Amino acid sequence: MRYLLFYEKVPDYAERQKPWHSLHLDYFEKRAAQGDMILGGSLEGGADGAAVILFKADTAAVVEAFAEEDPYVKHGIVTKWWVRKWDVVVGSAL
């Protein structure tokens, strides 16, 4: 199954995320290497610092656990996150 994890960051995230940026990227790279996190990145053009991460996992609990351990979530950079199951109806790249 595919899941999308959505993030919203604090208004002053550009400055506040600096101390945690390396840990955050290391965490993402580690999970991508494990194979359950497929893609992740920021959405352009928003002051909310929104980001979307695509997962291939058996349950939403895997994605929720990922979010809870992300340094940005732990240190208050991401203030809101949610998971949605994505029912892919066309395409076979994943």
C-alpha positions, 0 to 999 in steps of 0.5 A: 500500500502507498501512503502520503505523509503531509507536513506543515512547519512553523512560520519561521521554519527557515531559521528554526530548522537550521540546528536540526537540518542535518539530523532530519536529512540523515533520518530521511536518507536512512529510511529511504535506504530501508526502502519504505520511504520512497520520495520526500520533499518540500512543496514550492510556494508556500509560507507554511513550509509544507512537505509531502513524503511517499511511503510504501508500507503495510500499514499507516502505523509505519508512517506514523512512527516515522513522523514521530521520530523525525527530528523536525517533529520532535523539535517543534519545526513540524507543527502539524502532520497527517497520513493519508492512504493513497490508492494508486489507480494508474502507473506502475513506477512504484 
